Amino acid sequence: MQTNGMSQKQKSKFSLFFIAIGMWFVNLFKAVGAYFTKIGKGIARFFVNVYKQFITGGWRTKISHFIMGLGHALLGRPIKAIIYLLMQVGYFIFMFIPGGGIYWLGKLRTLGTVAVEYTSECTMIPPVPIEECDPDFITYSKPIYKDNSMLIMLFGVATLIVTIGFLIFYFVQVKGVYQAEKTYVAAKKAYLNSGKEEKFVNPLPTFKEELNSLLNSRFHFTTMAIPTITITTFTVLPLIFMILLAFTNFNKHNGPPNKLFTWVGLQTFQNLFSSQGTNSFGQALGKIVQWTFIWAFFATFTNYIFGMILAMIINRRSIKAKKVWRTIFVISIAVPQFVTLLLMSQLLKDNGPLNFTLMQWGLIDKQIKFLTDPILAKVTVILVNIWVGVPYTMLITSGILMNIPNDLYESARIDGAGPVRQFMKITLPYMLFVTGPYLITQFIGNINNFNVIFFLTQGGPPTGHLGQATYGHTDILVTWLYALTVGGDKQEYAIGSALGIFIFLISATITLILYSRTSAAQQEGDFA
């Protein structure tokens, strides 16, 4: 009866867990819907304001809608007018010169039509038309490369980003003229009504005064300008480019410069999640996702638990030379991780030093397949990860343990609590409160932990599955992504891009779910 009761209790906990996840997704979709609704309202409000500015603004504002900077010039701000006018002229030159923005936007719809052309020539004497020429006398010139789908997508996206930036400056200058004109007209009207004979003084700030404001009251604009430009150029643009690749058929058969790839919509995602066929991407993805979560769970919590235990042992009062012990474990951190992993890979080979030594000592009769047996390889990577990762956790938890108030332990001892109860009621809750976000970071990091898997097993041993969806028994999502793209001859760039989006969605979802359930998020300030 007790067993059945426990079983029912466990089922109830699992049910509540999945209900909580379902409710979280419902709330997530509601929040996303509300967010996009808010964005839509903001865009609509923006265009309404632009329309109102054009209708209610003066003639200088209306002119500024067509010629950037002209309104500023008419308000006595010539330098600002020249800057805006140069922006507009430069944008139109960029868009309409041969090979400019319009060219790339026009190609973006199809990603090119002709990749390469060859010209032929008949060498027969006397000369004859190419149609009547003997094939043995036809010579082909060097290839003439025409369209490059990758460059078309890259420069097309760059053109869109430049256009968005130009539109931002366009509406900023219109708004600036609208506000400045109101100030200027009001000051002019007051001057005329006053009947003063002295010369009218323009109330608008000069260009020098505006430059000074960029170093004082608006210094945040100055400091954020360069980071914004660099992030847009080196982060946003490549990120958009990689996301768009997921909606193409880009692979080694459709790659530039000899071939073109094109848009295929959601076909790439359908191929990734399809389970049709014996070697489909969907079947491989299901097994790899399963092992990825198993690996991430054990890699995270074994390091955390053993690191905490090690820190507690070293911090005991009876332990001498605490600094020496900490230094010994820190040394393993000082060695580059990939060096340690490559060394362990060589050590654990079937014919490696460890197997050779054990056989020489008579402890084993045959080689232990640490890296070539499917089960043993998975256990091995987890154990090696413990060796590599425990020192990090030991250092983090040591600092936290030393900051737990001793009064809590003294009060617990007076109440009769033993070491186990003190750990469960004081140490562990405090540790989880402080290290909850760290655990989430570690878990997500282990989902994307390329080094340990790649340098130890390279994703192997092989599963024996052939075709495009080839993978190894220890492959996790990120190592499989590497193998599908640049790590082999597959070159499935579109599939790889879709897989990267899938990995991001998994990581983001797990992070949000787990963080919302940590004590650090739910009990903020309790330990303050």
Secondary structure as a PSIPRED ss2 file (coil, helix, strand):
# PSIPRED VFORMAT (PSIPRED V4.0)

   1 M C   1.000  0.000  0.000
   2 Q H   0.000  1.000  0.000
   3 T H   0.000  1.000  0.000
   4 N H   0.000  1.000  0.000
   5 G H   0.000  1.000  0.000
   6 M H   0.000  1.000  0.000
   7 S H   0.000  1.000  0.000
   8 Q H   0.000  1.000  0.000
   9 K H   0.000  1.000  0.000
  10 Q H   0.000  1.000  0.000
  11 K H   0.000  1.000  0.000
  12 S H   0.000  1.000  0.000
  13 K H   0.000  1.000  0.000
  14 F H   0.000  1.000  0.000
  15 S H   0.000  1.000  0.000
  16 L H   0.000  1.000  0.000
  17 F H   0.000  1.000  0.000
  18 F H   0.000  1.000  0.000
  19 I H   0.000  1.000  0.000
  20 A H   0.000  1.000  0.000
  21 I H   0.000  1.000  0.000
  22 G H   0.000  1.000  0.000
  23 M H   0.000  1.000  0.000
  24 W H   0.000  1.000  0.000
  25 F H   0.000  1.000  0.000
  26 V H   0.000  1.000  0.000
  27 N H   0.000  1.000  0.000
  28 L H   0.000  1.000  0.000
  29 F H   0.000  1.000  0.000
  30 K H   0.000  1.000  0.000
  31 A H   0.000  1.000  0.000
  32 V H   0.000  1.000  0.000
  33 G H   0.000  1.000  0.000
  34 A H   0.000  1.000  0.000
  35 Y H   0.000  1.000  0.000
  36 F H   0.000  1.000  0.000
  37 T H   0.000  1.000  0.000
  38 K H   0.000  1.000  0.000
  39 I H   0.000  1.000  0.000
  40 G H   0.000  1.000  0.000
  41 K H   0.000  1.000  0.000
  42 G H   0.000  1.000  0.000
  43 I H   0.000  1.000  0.000
  44 A H   0.000  1.000  0.000
  45 R H   0.000  1.000  0.000
  46 F H   0.000  1.000  0.000
  47 F H   0.000  1.000  0.000
  48 V H   0.000  1.000  0.000
  49 N H   0.000  1.000  0.000
  50 V H   0.000  1.000  0.000
  51 Y H   0.000  1.000  0.000
  52 K H   0.000  1.000  0.000
  53 Q H   0.000  1.000  0.000
  54 F H   0.000  1.000  0.000
  55 I H   0.000  1.000  0.000
  56 T H   0.000  1.000  0.000
  57 G C   1.000  0.000  0.000
  58 G C   1.000  0.000  0.000
  59 W H   0.000  1.000  0.000
  60 R H   0.000  1.000  0.000
  61 T H   0.000  1.000  0.000
  62 K H   0.000  1.000  0.000
  63 I H   0.000  1.000  0.000
  64 S H   0.000  1.000  0.000
  65 H C   1.000  0.000  0.000
  66 F C   1.000  0.000  0.000
  67 I C   1.000  0.000  0.000
  68 M C   1.000  0.000  0.000
  69 G C   1.000  0.000  0.000
  70 L H   0.000  1.000  0.000
  71 G H   0.000  1.000  0.000
  72 H H   0.000  1.000  0.000
  73 A H   0.000  1.000  0.000
  74 L H   0.000  1.000  0.000
  75 L C   1.000  0.000  0.000
  76 G C   1.000  0.000  0.000
  77 R C   1.000  0.000  0.000
  78 P H   0.000  1.000  0.000
  79 I H   0.000  1.000  0.000
  80 K H   0.000  1.000  0.000
  81 A H   0.000  1.000  0.000
  82 I H   0.000  1.000  0.000
  83 I H   0.000  1.000  0.000
  84 Y H   0.000  1.000  0.000
  85 L H   0.000  1.000  0.000
  86 L H   0.000  1.000  0.000
  87 M H   0.000  1.000  0.000
  88 Q H   0.000  1.000  0.000
  89 V H   0.000  1.000  0.000
  90 G H   0.000  1.000  0.000
  91 Y H   0.000  1.000  0.000
  92 F H   0.000  1.000  0.000
  93 I H   0.000  1.000  0.000
  94 F H   0.000  1.000  0.000
  95 M H   0.000  1.000  0.000
  96 F H   0.000  1.000  0.000
  97 I C   1.000  0.000  0.000
  98 P C   1.000  0.000  0.000
  99 G C   1.000  0.000  0.000
 100 G C   1.000  0.000  0.000
 101 G H   0.000  1.000  0.000
 102 I H   0.000  1.000  0.000
 103 Y H   0.000  1.000  0.000
 104 W H   0.000  1.000  0.000
 105 L H   0.000  1.000  0.000
 106 G H   0.000  1.000  0.000
 107 K H   0.000  1.000  0.000
 108 L H   0.000  1.000  0.000
 109 R C   1.000  0.000  0.000
 110 T C   1.000  0.000  0.000
 111 L C   1.000  0.000  0.000
 112 G C   1.000  0.000  0.000
 113 T C   1.000  0.000  0.000
 114 V C   1.000  0.000  0.000
 115 A C   1.000  0.000  0.000
 116 V E   0.000  0.000  1.000
 117 E E   0.000  0.000  1.000
 118 Y C   1.000  0.000  0.000
 119 T C   1.000  0.000  0.000
 120 S E   0.000  0.000  1.000
 121 E E   0.000  0.000  1.000
 122 C E   0.000  0.000  1.000
 123 T C   1.000  0.000  0.000
 124 M C   1.000  0.000  0.000
 125 I C   1.000  0.000  0.000
 126 P C   1.000  0.000  0.000
 127 P C   1.000  0.000  0.000
 128 V C   1.000  0.000  0.000
 129 P C   1.000  0.000  0.000
 130 I H   0.000  1.000  0.000
 131 E H   0.000  1.000  0.000
 132 E H   0.000  1.000  0.000
 133 C C   1.000  0.000  0.000
 134 D C   1.000  0.000  0.000
 135 P H   0.000  1.000  0.000
 136 D H   0.000  1.000  0.000
 137 F H   0.000  1.000  0.000
 138 I E   0.000  0.000  1.000
 139 T E   0.000  0.000  1.000
 140 Y E   0.000  0.000  1.000
 141 S C   1.000  0.000  0.000
 142 K C   1.000  0.000  0.000
 143 P C   1.000  0.000  0.000
 144 I E   0.000  0.000  1.000
 145 Y E   0.000  0.000  1.000
 146 K C   1.000  0.000  0.000
 147 D C   1.000  0.000  0.000
 148 N C   1.000  0.000  0.000
 149 S H   0.000  1.000  0.000
 150 M H   0.000  1.000  0.000
 151 L H   0.000  1.000  0.000
 152 I H   0.000  1.000  0.000
 153 M H   0.000  1.000  0.000
 154 L H   0.000  1.000  0.000
 155 F H   0.000  1.000  0.000
 156 G H   0.000  1.000  0.000
 157 V H   0.000  1.000  0.000
 158 A H   0.000  1.000  0.000
 159 T H   0.000  1.000  0.000
 160 L H   0.000  1.000  0.000
 161 I H   0.000  1.000  0.000
 162 V H   0.000  1.000  0.000
 163 T H   0.000  1.000  0.000
 164 I H   0.000  1.000  0.000
 165 G H   0.000  1.000  0.000
 166 F H   0.000  1.000  0.000
 167 L H   0.000  1.000  0.000
 168 I H   0.000  1.000  0.000
 169 F H   0.000  1.000  0.000
 170 Y H   0.000  1.000  0.000
 171 F H   0.000  1.000  0.000
 172 V H   0.000  1.000  0.000
 173 Q H   0.000  1.000  0.000
 174 V H   0.000  1.000  0.000
 175 K H   0.000  1.000  0.000
 176 G H   0.000  1.000  0.000
 177 V H   0.000  1.000  0.000
 178 Y H   0.000  1.000  0.000
 179 Q H   0.000  1.000  0.000
 180 A H   0.000  1.000  0.000
 181 E H   0.000  1.000  0.000
 182 K H   0.000  1.000  0.000
 183 T H   0.000  1.000  0.000
 184 Y H   0.000  1.000  0.000
 185 V H   0.000  1.000  0.000
 186 A H   0.000  1.000  0.000
 187 A H   0.000  1.000  0.000
 188 K H   0.000  1.000  0.000
 189 K H   0.000  1.000  0.000
 190 A H   0.000  1.000  0.000
 191 Y H   0.000  1.000  0.000
 192 L H   0.000  1.000  0.000
 193 N H   0.000  1.000  0.000
 194 S H   0.000  1.000  0.000
 195 G C   1.000  0.000  0.000
 196 K C   1.000  0.000  0.000
 197 E C   1.000  0.000  0.000
 198 E C   1.000  0.000  0.000
 199 K C   1.000  0.000  0.000
 200 F C   1.000  0.000  0.000
 201 V C   1.000  0.000  0.000
 202 N C   1.000  0.000  0.000
 203 P C   1.000  0.000  0.000
 204 L C   1.000  0.000  0.000
 205 P C   1.000  0.000  0.000
 206 T C   1.000  0.000  0.000
 207 F H   0.000  1.000  0.000
 208 K H   0.000  1.000  0.000
 209 E H   0.000  1.000  0.000
 210 E H   0.000  1.000  0.000
 211 L H   0.000  1.000  0.000
 212 N H   0.000  1.000  0.000
 213 S H   0.000  1.000  0.000
 214 L H   0.000  1.000  0.000
 215 L C   1.000  0.000  0.000
 216 N C   1.000  0.000  0.000
 217 S C   1.000  0.000  0.000
 218 R C   1.000  0.000  0.000
 219 F H   0.000  1.000  0.000
 220 H H   0.000  1.000  0.000
 221 F H   0.000  1.000  0.000
 222 T H   0.000  1.000  0.000
 223 T H   0.000  1.000  0.000
 224 M H   0.000  1.000  0.000
 225 A H   0.000  1.000  0.000
 226 I H   0.000  1.000  0.000
 227 P H   0.000  1.000  0.000
 228 T H   0.000  1.000  0.000
 229 I H   0.000  1.000  0.000
 230 T H   0.000  1.000  0.000
 231 I H   0.000  1.000  0.000
 232 T H   0.000  1.000  0.000
 233 T H   0.000  1.000  0.000
 234 F H   0.000  1.000  0.000
 235 T H   0.000  1.000  0.000
 236 V H   0.000  1.000  0.000
 237 L H   0.000  1.000  0.000
 238 P H   0.000  1.000  0.000
 239 L H   0.000  1.000  0.000
 240 I H   0.000  1.000  0.000
 241 F H   0.000  1.000  0.000
 242 M H   0.000  1.000  0.000
 243 I H   0.000  1.000  0.000
 244 L H   0.000  1.000  0.000
 245 L H   0.000  1.000  0.000
 246 A C   1.000  0.000  0.000
 247 F C   1.000  0.000  0.000
 248 T E   0.000  0.000  1.000
 249 N C   1.000  0.000  0.000
 250 F C   1.000  0.000  0.000
 251 N C   1.000  0.000  0.000
 252 K C   1.000  0.000  0.000
 253 H C   1.000  0.000  0.000
 254 N C   1.000  0.000  0.000
 255 G C   1.000  0.000  0.000
 256 P C   1.000  0.000  0.000
 257 P C   1.000  0.000  0.000
 258 N C   1.000  0.000  0.000
 259 K C   1.000  0.000  0.000
 260 L C   1.000  0.000  0.000
 261 F C   1.000  0.000  0.000
 262 T C   1.000  0.000  0.000
 263 W E   0.000  0.000  1.000
 264 V C   1.000  0.000  0.000
 265 G C   1.000  0.000  0.000
 266 L C   1.000  0.000  0.000
 267 Q H   0.000  1.000  0.000
 268 T H   0.000  1.000  0.000
 269 F H   0.000  1.000  0.000
 270 Q H   0.000  1.000  0.000
 271 N H   0.000  1.000  0.000
 272 L H   0.000  1.000  0.000
 273 F H   0.000  1.000  0.000
 274 S C   1.000  0.000  0.000
 275 S C   1.000  0.000  0.000
 276 Q C   1.000  0.000  0.000
 277 G C   1.000  0.000  0.000
 278 T C   1.000  0.000  0.000
 279 N C   1.000  0.000  0.000
 280 S C   1.000  0.000  0.000
 281 F H   0.000  1.000  0.000
 282 G H   0.000  1.000  0.000
 283 Q H   0.000  1.000  0.000
 284 A H   0.000  1.000  0.000
 285 L H   0.000  1.000  0.000
 286 G H   0.000  1.000  0.000
 287 K H   0.000  1.000  0.000
 288 I H   0.000  1.000  0.000
 289 V H   0.000  1.000  0.000
 290 Q H   0.000  1.000  0.000
 291 W H   0.000  1.000  0.000
 292 T H   0.000  1.000  0.000
 293 F H   0.000  1.000  0.000
 294 I H   0.000  1.000  0.000
 295 W H   0.000  1.000  0.000
 296 A H   0.000  1.000  0.000
 297 F H   0.000  1.000  0.000
 298 F H   0.000  1.000  0.000
 299 A H   0.000  1.000  0.000
 300 T H   0.000  1.000  0.000
 301 F H   0.000  1.000  0.000
 302 T H   0.000  1.000  0.000
 303 N H   0.000  1.000  0.000
 304 Y H   0.000  1.000  0.000
 305 I H   0.000  1.000  0.000
 306 F H   0.000  1.000  0.000
 307 G H   0.000  1.000  0.000
 308 M H   0.000  1.000  0.000
 309 I H   0.000  1.000  0.000
 310 L H   0.000  1.000  0.000
 311 A H   0.000  1.000  0.000
 312 M H   0.000  1.000  0.000
 313 I H   0.000  1.000  0.000
 314 I H   0.000  1.000  0.000
 315 N C   1.000  0.000  0.000
 316 R C   1.000  0.000  0.000
 317 R C   1.000  0.000  0.000
 318 S C   1.000  0.000  0.000
 319 I C   1.000  0.000  0.000
 320 K C   1.000  0.000  0.000
 321 A C   1.000  0.000  0.000
 322 K H   0.000  1.000  0.000
 323 K H   0.000  1.000  0.000
 324 V H   0.000  1.000  0.000
 325 W H   0.000  1.000  0.000
 326 R H   0.000  1.000  0.000
 327 T H   0.000  1.000  0.000
 328 I H   0.000  1.000  0.000
 329 F H   0.000  1.000  0.000
 330 V H   0.000  1.000  0.000
 331 I H   0.000  1.000  0.000
 332 S H   0.000  1.000  0.000
 333 I H   0.000  1.000  0.000
 334 A H   0.000  1.000  0.000
 335 V C   1.000  0.000  0.000
 336 P C   1.000  0.000  0.000
 337 Q H   0.000  1.000  0.000
 338 F H   0.000  1.000  0.000
 339 V H   0.000  1.000  0.000
 340 T H   0.000  1.000  0.000
 341 L H   0.000  1.000  0.000
 342 L H   0.000  1.000  0.000
 343 L H   0.000  1.000  0.000
 344 M H   0.000  1.000  0.000
 345 S H   0.000  1.000  0.000
 346 Q H   0.000  1.000  0.000
 347 L H   0.000  1.000  0.000
 348 L C   1.000  0.000  0.000
 349 K C   1.000  0.000  0.000
 350 D C   1.000  0.000  0.000
 351 N C   1.000  0.000  0.000
 352 G C   1.000  0.000  0.000
 353 P H   0.000  1.000  0.000
 354 L H   0.000  1.000  0.000
 355 N H   0.000  1.000  0.000
 356 F H   0.000  1.000  0.000
 357 T H   0.000  1.000  0.000
 358 L H   0.000  1.000  0.000
 359 M H   0.000  1.000  0.000
 360 Q H   0.000  1.000  0.000
 361 W C   1.000  0.000  0.000
 362 G C   1.000  0.000  0.000
 363 L C   1.000  0.000  0.000
 364 I C   1.000  0.000  0.000
 365 D C   1.000  0.000  0.000
 366 K C   1.000  0.000  0.000
 367 Q C   1.000  0.000  0.000
 368 I C   1.000  0.000  0.000
 369 K C   1.000  0.000  0.000
 370 F C   1.000  0.000  0.000
 371 L C   1.000  0.000  0.000
 372 T C   1.000  0.000  0.000
 373 D C   1.000  0.000  0.000
 374 P H   0.000  1.000  0.000
 375 I H   0.000  1.000  0.000
 376 L H   0.000  1.000  0.000
 377 A H   0.000  1.000  0.000
 378 K H   0.000  1.000  0.000
 379 V H   0.000  1.000  0.000
 380 T H   0.000  1.000  0.000
 381 V H   0.000  1.000  0.000
 382 I H   0.000  1.000  0.000
 383 L H   0.000  1.000  0.000
 384 V H   0.000  1.000  0.000
 385 N H   0.000  1.000  0.000
 386 I H   0.000  1.000  0.000
 387 W H   0.000  1.000  0.000
 388 V H   0.000  1.000  0.000
 389 G H   0.000  1.000  0.000
 390 V H   0.000  1.000  0.000
 391 P H   0.000  1.000  0.000
 392 Y H   0.000  1.000  0.000
 393 T H   0.000  1.000  0.000
 394 M H   0.000  1.000  0.000
 395 L H   0.000  1.000  0.000
 396 I H   0.000  1.000  0.000
 397 T H   0.000  1.000  0.000
 398 S H   0.000  1.000  0.000
 399 G H   0.000  1.000  0.000
 400 I H   0.000  1.000  0.000
 401 L H   0.000  1.000  0.000
 402 M C   1.000  0.000  0.000
 403 N C   1.000  0.000  0.000
 404 I C   1.000  0.000  0.000
 405 P C   1.000  0.000  0.000
 406 N H   0.000  1.000  0.000
 407 D H   0.000  1.000  0.000
 408 L H   0.000  1.000  0.000
 409 Y H   0.000  1.000  0.000
 410 E H   0.000  1.000  0.000
 411 S H   0.000  1.000  0.000
 412 A H   0.000  1.000  0.000
 413 R H   0.000  1.000  0.000
 414 I H   0.000  1.000  0.000
 415 D C   1.000  0.000  0.000
 416 G C   1.000  0.000  0.000
 417 A C   1.000  0.000  0.000
 418 G C   1.000  0.000  0.000
 419 P H   0.000  1.000  0.000
 420 V H   0.000  1.000  0.000
 421 R H   0.000  1.000  0.000
 422 Q H   0.000  1.000  0.000
 423 F H   0.000  1.000  0.000
 424 M H   0.000  1.000  0.000
 425 K H   0.000  1.000  0.000
 426 I H   0.000  1.000  0.000
 427 T H   0.000  1.000  0.000
 428 L H   0.000  1.000  0.000
 429 P H   0.000  1.000  0.000
 430 Y H   0.000  1.000  0.000
 431 M H   0.000  1.000  0.000
 432 L H   0.000  1.000  0.000
 433 F H   0.000  1.000  0.000
 434 V H   0.000  1.000  0.000
 435 T H   0.000  1.000  0.000
 436 G H   0.000  1.000  0.000
 437 P H   0.000  1.000  0.000
 438 Y H   0.000  1.000  0.000
 439 L H   0.000  1.000  0.000
 440 I H   0.000  1.000  0.000
 441 T H   0.000  1.000  0.000
 442 Q H   0.000  1.000  0.000
 443 F H   0.000  1.000  0.000
 444 I H   0.000  1.000  0.000
 445 G H   0.000  1.000  0.000
 446 N H   0.000  1.000  0.000
 447 I H   0.000  1.000  0.000
 448 N C   1.000  0.000  0.000
 449 N C   1.000  0.000  0.000
 450 F H   0.000  1.000  0.000
 451 N H   0.000  1.000  0.000
 452 V H   0.000  1.000  0.000
 453 I H   0.000  1.000  0.000
 454 F H   0.000  1.000  0.000
 455 F H   0.000  1.000  0.000
 456 L H   0.000  1.000  0.000
 457 T H   0.000  1.000  0.000
 458 Q C   1.000  0.000  0.000
 459 G C   1.000  0.000  0.000
 460 G C   1.000  0.000  0.000
 461 P C   1.000  0.000  0.000
 462 P E   0.000  0.000  1.000
 463 T C   1.000  0.000  0.000
 464 G C   1.000  0.000  0.000
 465 H C   1.000  0.000  0.000
 466 L C   1.000  0.000  0.000
 467 G C   1.000  0.000  0.000
 468 Q C   1.000  0.000  0.000
 469 A C   1.000  0.000  0.000
 470 T C   1.000  0.000  0.000
 471 Y C   1.000  0.000  0.000
 472 G E   0.000  0.000  1.000
 473 H C   1.000  0.000  0.000
 474 T C   1.000  0.000  0.000
 475 D C   1.000  0.000  0.000
 476 I C   1.000  0.000  0.000
 477 L H   0.000  1.000  0.000
 478 V H   0.000  1.000  0.000
 479 T H   0.000  1.000  0.000
 480 W H   0.000  1.000  0.000
 481 L H   0.000  1.000  0.000
 482 Y H   0.000  1.000  0.000
 483 A H   0.000  1.000  0.000
 484 L H   0.000  1.000  0.000
 485 T C   1.000  0.000  0.000
 486 V C   1.000  0.000  0.000
 487 G C   1.000  0.000  0.000
 488 G C   1.000  0.000  0.000
 489 D C   1.000  0.000  0.000
 490 K C   1.000  0.000  0.000
 491 Q C   1.000  0.000  0.000
 492 E C   1.000  0.000  0.000
 493 Y H   0.000  1.000  0.000
 494 A H   0.000  1.000  0.000
 495 I H   0.000  1.000  0.000
 496 G H   0.000  1.000  0.000
 497 S H   0.000  1.000  0.000
 498 A H   0.000  1.000  0.000
 499 L H   0.000  1.000  0.000
 500 G H   0.000  1.000  0.000
 501 I H   0.000  1.000  0.000
 502 F H   0.000  1.000  0.000
 503 I H   0.000  1.000  0.000
 504 F H   0.000  1.000  0.000
 505 L H   0.000  1.000  0.000
 506 I H   0.000  1.000  0.000
 507 S H   0.000  1.000  0.000
 508 A H   0.000  1.000  0.000
 509 T H   0.000  1.000  0.000
 510 I H   0.000  1.000  0.000
 511 T H   0.000  1.000  0.000
 512 L H   0.000  1.000  0.000
 513 I H   0.000  1.000  0.000
 514 L H   0.000  1.000  0.000
 515 Y H   0.000  1.000  0.000
 516 S H   0.000  1.000  0.000
 517 R C   1.000  0.000  0.000
 518 T C   1.000  0.000  0.000
 519 S H   0.000  1.000  0.000
 520 A H   0.000  1.000  0.000
 521 A H   0.000  1.000  0.000
 522 Q H   0.000  1.000  0.000
 523 Q C   1.000  0.000  0.000
 524 E C   1.000  0.000  0.000
 525 G C   1.000  0.000  0.000
 526 D C   1.000  0.000  0.000
 527 F C   1.000  0.000  0.000
 528 A C   1.000  0.000  0.000
